[in-house]
Amino acid sequence: MSDENLSSLESDGFDAPAELTPARPPAMANSSDGRPDVSRGLAIYWIISAALGWVTSFLLFLEYLAQLKDENPIVNCTFSVIVSCTPNLLSPGGNLLGFTNSIFGVTLFLGPLFAGVSSLAGGRMQRWYWRTFVAFIAAAFIFVHVLAYRSVFEYGSLCPWCMVVWLVTIPLFWVTLGWALRSGVFGSADWVAQVGRVISGWAWVIVIVNYLVIALSAELKLQVIESLFI
């Protein structure tokens, strides 16, 4: 049935059968009311990432408190002279605003948790919400790279709990960025959606390369693997 006939039926008060209604392109489906759709898989991924990041940040916070009180932490994160939380937690870089950076994680990992749970419950947020969400994740992405650089090249140590946070934040950024660009969060331009599709299609390759750059830098600078057997 042609589009003209469908329009005629609808104008006469009849609803066209769903199977005869032309499917709208994904971009239009997301932008019709300015509220991008979130798949169930992505929402679950946000929840899992947030839970893992939050628990790790909390363990890091407990480690920080144990160092302040000169006590043994509940879960020790010292594996070698180089792979240890101790040098980082009480360093200036580990307390950028005068308190432990782990508080950022305990607070901000609730964001992806809320986004995932609300999306599973059927919530559909406005673009400004998702833009803010992506901005915070991008800031976290930059922040963990700054901390990784300082950890390797200034403090000469790797904090295990910090590295878990890095492992969570890096894919969280790339996966969310790809979704946001292709879903119209930052506009409906074709080239923006195309960049989003490319990032989404290659997200895990990009993540692995990202991991390798940090891992190789740490190994070349600190000889981490060798330190684990000393």
N, C-alpha and C positions, 0 to 999 in steps of 0.2 A: 504494500500500500504506500502511495506517495506521501511526502510530507504535507502537500496541499490537502489531501483527503483527510489526513490525521488532524490538521488544523481545523478543517470544516467540522469534523465530528466533535472536537473539543469546544468549538464555538457554539455548537448546538446543545451543549450540556452533557455530552457523553464522554466518558473517559476511555481513551484508547487502550486496548489490551497491552500489558507490559511487554509482551514479546514483540509487539509491532512498533513500540516506541523506540526511536533511534537512540542508541547509547551515546551519552555525552563523553567527550574526551576527558581523561583524568584531570587535566588542569582546570577545566571548566567545573567539574564536579567539586573540586576543592575551593574554587574561588567564587562560586555562586553566591555564598553568603559571607564571604571573607573569613571563613573558619576552616582551615585545612584539616583533612581527615588524618587520623593516626591508626595504623593497622594494629591488630591485636598482637602480632609478633613484636613490633617495635615497642608497644606499651609494656609488654612483659620484659623485654630487654632492658628498658629503662628501670623497671622495678628491681630486677636482679642486680644490675650495675649499681644502683643506689644502695641496695642492701649491703652488697660487698664493700663498697666504698665507705659506707657509714660504719660498719663493724670494724673495718681496718683503722679508720680515723679514731674510733673510740679506743681501740687497743693502743694506738699511738698516744692518745691522751693519758691513758693509764700508765704507760711507760714514762711519760713526762712527769706525772705526779710521783711515781716511784723514785725517779732520779732526784726530784726536789727533796723528798723525805729520806733519801739514802736507803731505800728499801728494795727488795727484789720484786720485780713486776709479776703480775699474774701469768703472763706469757712472755718469756724472755726472747728478745729479738737479736741477741748477739751470737753470731755464728763464727766470726773470725775477727782479727784485728781490723780488717777493712770493712767487712760486712757486719755492721753494728749500728744500732740507733743512737748510741751514746754521744758520739761527736756532733751529731746533727741537731739533736733536740734542744740542747742548751746554747747553741750557736746563735749569732745575730740573725742568720738566714732562717733559722728555725723558729724565730720569734719576731717576725717583721714588725708587728704592731705592739710589741711589748708583751705579748702572750703567745703561747704555742700555736703554730699554724694548724695543728690538728683540730682546733675549734672551728676553723673554716670548713673542714671536711664534715665534722659532726653537724654543722648547721646547714651547709649548702647541698649536701647529698640528699637532703629532704626534698629538694626541688624536682629532680628526676623521679623520685618516688611519688610525689604528688601528681606529676604530669602523667606517669604511667597508670596510677590507680584511677585518676579522674577520666582518662581516656578509655580504660576498660569499662568504666561505669557509664559510658555514653556521653561524657562531657566533650564539648567541642569549643575550644577557646578561640578568641579573636586573634588576628595577626599580631597585634602589638604584644600580646602575651607570649606568643612563640618567639617573636624577635627578642624580647627580653630574656627568655629562656636560653636561646642560642647564644646571646651575648654573654651570659654568665658562664655557660659551658666553654665558650671561646676564651674567656678570661682565665678559667681554671686550666685550660689546655696550655696557655702561655705561661701561667704560673708554675705548673709542674715542670716545664722545660727550663725555666729559670732556676728552680730548685735543683733539678738534675744537673745542670751545668755547675752550679755552686758546689754541689755535693761532690762531684767528680774532680773539678779543677781547683777548688778552694779548700775544701775540708778533707779531701782524700779518703772518703769513706762512703759507703752505700747503706742507707737505712732500709732494712727489709720491709717494714710496714709502709714506709714512704714509697717504695718501689711498687707495692701492690696498688697504692693509690694511683701511681703513674699508669700502671697497667690497665686500670679501670677507666681513667679519665681520657686517655688517648683514643681508644676506639669509640668511647661515648661521644667525643667531639666529631670524629669523622663520619660516623653513622648518622648522627643527628643533623650535621651540616648537609649531608647529601639529601636526606629527607626534606629538610627545610627549603632547600633551593628548588627541588623538583616539585614541591607541593604548593608553591606560590607564596610562601611566607615572606619572601623578599621581592615580591612582584611577579607578574605573569609573563615577563619577557621570555621569548623562546630560548634565547641563549642562556639565561639564568637556569631555566629548567633543564637544558641540555648539560650544563656544568654539573647540576645536581645528579642527573642520571649517570654521568661518568664517575663522579665521586662514589655514588651508591654502588655502581657495578664493580668498582675497583677498591672499595673501602677496606677490605681485609688485607689486600696486597699493600695498600698505603700504610695500614696499621703495622704490618710486619716490617716494612722498610723503616718506619718510624722507630719501632722497637730496636731494630738492628743498629741503627745509627747511635742510639744511646748505649746499647750493650757493647758495641765495638769500641766506642769512645772510652767507656769505663774500663774495659779489659786492657786496651792499649796503654791507658794512663796508670791504672792501679794494679794490673795483673790480678784480677779478682779470683779467677779460678785457682791459681796457684796458692792464694792466701787461704783458701778453704781447706787445704791439705797440710798446712803448716802447723 
